[in-house]
Amino acid sequence: MTDRRDPLSAWRSIVPLVHGMVEGLSGAQLDRRGAGGSMSPRETVHHLAEAQVVAGSIVIAALGSPGSVYDWSWMLPFGPWMERLRYDQKPLEPSLRLIDALNDYVASQVEPLPDALGRKVRLVDQPGAEPRTATVADVLLQEVEHAREHVDEARQLPGGNG
């Protein structure tokens, strides 16, 4: 469970979590899937990199235009999305570097602003949905939980870093 009292520290925990998931895995282990079509560790890293892009841009929207509407209902990151992007064939390093950089960038934007964690954005999560209000802290913590869920899944795979 994420410590809701320190969203920024929780956010920073994503980087070592993701790196730890893939550290020392062979190519075959990076591409291993579990029963039921779960993502491979390689696909998980790419999926989490996209999630960092979206979460980071939501945070920037909340910081720069508090109360604005951010529609990310276009992102449907499973099934056909995964097939079109072919993450199963792409190298990990660019996505790992992106996660590192975005994580640091977002933290550096939030940290110096005393009211940053409480700034709000209105999110449209699904096509046709009404906007819901979220704080920067909510967005950071939601992404931490998202990353932990996927890393836990990947670690349960045979030969995973669990």
C-alpha positions as MATLAB code, in Angstrom:
seq = 'MTDRRDPLSAWRSIVPLVHGMVEGLSGAQLDRRGAGGSMSPRETVHHLAEAQVVAGSIVIAALGSPGSVYDWSWMLPFGPWMERLRYDQKPLEPSLRLIDALNDYVASQVEPLPDALGRKVRLVDQPGAEPRTATVADVLLQEVEHAREHVDEARQLPGGNG';
ca = [
       0.000    0.000    0.000;
       1.217    3.478   -0.855;
       1.907    5.985    1.915;
      -0.561    8.743    1.045;
       1.265   11.193    3.337;
       4.219   11.601    0.978;
       3.065   11.369   -2.646;
       6.350   12.723   -4.018;
       8.468   10.059   -2.311;
       5.997    7.440   -3.465;
       6.279    8.802   -7.036;
      10.064    8.567   -6.877;
       9.767    4.887   -5.864;
       8.574    4.006   -9.380;
      12.074    4.189  -10.892;
      13.780    1.602   -8.652;
      10.658   -0.541   -8.751;
      10.683   -0.779  -12.561;
      14.459   -1.202  -12.809;
      14.354   -3.925  -10.165;
      11.677   -5.787  -12.106;
      13.909   -6.254  -15.173;
      17.390   -6.267  -13.659;
      19.300   -9.372  -14.654;
      16.517  -10.898  -16.750;
      17.502  -12.655  -19.969;
      15.824  -11.864  -23.273;
      13.649  -14.944  -22.897;
      12.636  -13.919  -19.372;
      11.828  -10.369  -20.529;
       9.423  -11.798  -23.094;
       7.768  -14.453  -20.939;
       4.030  -14.122  -20.437;
       1.849  -15.711  -17.847;
      -1.393  -17.575  -18.251;
      -4.305  -15.466  -19.393;
      -2.268  -13.212  -21.664;
      -0.637  -11.007  -19.045;
       2.011   -8.590  -20.263;
       5.618   -9.697  -20.413;
       8.150   -7.724  -18.353;
       9.283   -6.004  -21.599;
       5.709   -4.965  -22.426;
       5.185   -3.880  -18.832;
       8.128   -1.464  -19.021;
       6.784    0.079  -22.231;
       3.281    0.283  -20.763;
       4.604    2.021  -17.640;
       6.637    4.446  -19.762;
       3.441    5.505  -21.560;
       1.677    5.819  -18.225;
       4.451    8.134  -16.984;
       4.034   10.284  -20.100;
       0.311   10.661  -19.455;
       0.597   11.122  -15.674;
       3.395   13.655  -16.161;
       1.386   15.688  -18.641;
      -1.645   15.603  -16.341;
       0.504   16.944  -13.495;
       1.902   19.710  -15.716;
      -1.655   20.639  -16.768;
      -2.728   20.810  -13.115;
       0.292   22.914  -12.147;
       0.127   25.293  -15.096;
      -3.652   25.530  -15.571;
      -5.302   24.443  -12.323;
      -8.881   23.321  -12.871;
      -8.380   22.650  -16.582;
      -9.874   19.596  -18.264;
      -7.430   16.910  -19.377;
      -8.944   14.323  -21.693;
      -6.925   11.138  -21.854;
      -9.818    8.923  -22.882;
      -7.980    8.217  -26.144;
      -5.547    5.947  -24.322;
      -6.713    2.335  -24.427;
      -3.413    0.559  -23.713;
      -4.376   -3.096  -24.111;
      -5.341   -5.495  -26.888;
      -5.203   -3.766  -30.278;
      -3.140   -0.880  -28.823;
      -0.420   -3.291  -27.696;
      -0.527   -5.124  -31.030;
      -0.193   -1.907  -33.061;
       2.728   -0.620  -30.999;
       4.524   -4.008  -30.966;
       6.181   -3.445  -27.624;
       7.138   -7.111  -27.623;
       9.741   -6.261  -30.285;
      11.174   -3.022  -28.910;
      14.260   -2.491  -26.751;
      13.872   -1.637  -23.069;
      16.565    1.009  -22.692;
      14.729    3.973  -24.252;
      11.659    3.314  -22.104;
      13.742    2.898  -18.944;
      15.526    6.192  -19.668;
      12.174    7.884  -20.297;
      10.773    6.618  -16.996;
      13.886    7.887  -15.190;
      13.780   11.307  -16.857;
      10.026   11.882  -16.590;
       9.957   10.786  -12.998;
      12.729   13.240  -12.138;
      11.206   16.011  -14.254;
       7.751   15.733  -12.674;
       9.217   15.640   -9.163;
      11.313   18.728   -9.940;
       8.195   20.577  -11.109;
       6.147   19.655   -8.033;
       8.712   19.955   -5.264;
       9.375   23.723   -5.210;
       5.687   24.702   -5.312;
       4.207   24.719   -1.788;
       0.647   24.132   -3.021;
       1.497   21.802   -5.915;
       0.117   18.575   -4.444;
      -3.266   20.208   -3.886;
      -3.649   21.747   -7.337;
      -6.492   20.182   -9.265;
      -7.260   19.039  -12.763;
     -10.489   17.680  -14.197;
      -9.879   14.315  -15.862;
     -11.818   12.574  -18.596;
     -10.732    8.947  -18.173;
     -13.042    7.162  -20.598;
     -14.742    8.094  -23.849;
     -17.930   10.015  -23.083;
     -17.293   10.196  -19.334;
     -17.932   13.292  -17.288;
     -14.761   14.940  -15.937;
     -13.724   13.984  -12.418;
     -11.586   16.190  -10.200;
      -8.178   14.969   -9.048;
      -5.326   16.653   -7.232;
      -1.690   16.353   -8.254;
      -1.225   14.110   -5.199;
      -4.056   11.879   -6.445;
      -2.453   11.586   -9.890;
       0.977   10.746   -8.475;
      -0.398    8.150   -6.074;
      -2.638    6.593   -8.699;
       0.355    6.104  -10.969;
       2.400    4.591   -8.134;
      -0.356    2.039   -7.466;
      -0.653    1.347  -11.193;
       3.098    0.701  -11.472;
       3.143   -1.527   -8.386;
       0.249   -3.637   -9.668;
       1.961   -4.272  -12.995;
       5.366   -4.919  -11.449;
       3.794   -7.387   -9.006;
       2.148   -9.182  -11.946;
       5.450   -9.373  -13.827;
       7.279  -10.682  -10.767;
       4.787  -13.542  -10.499;
       5.757  -14.832  -13.935;
       8.010  -17.906  -14.027;
      11.620  -16.686  -13.926;
      10.587  -13.175  -12.842;
      12.382  -11.042  -10.252;
       9.982  -11.872   -7.450;
];
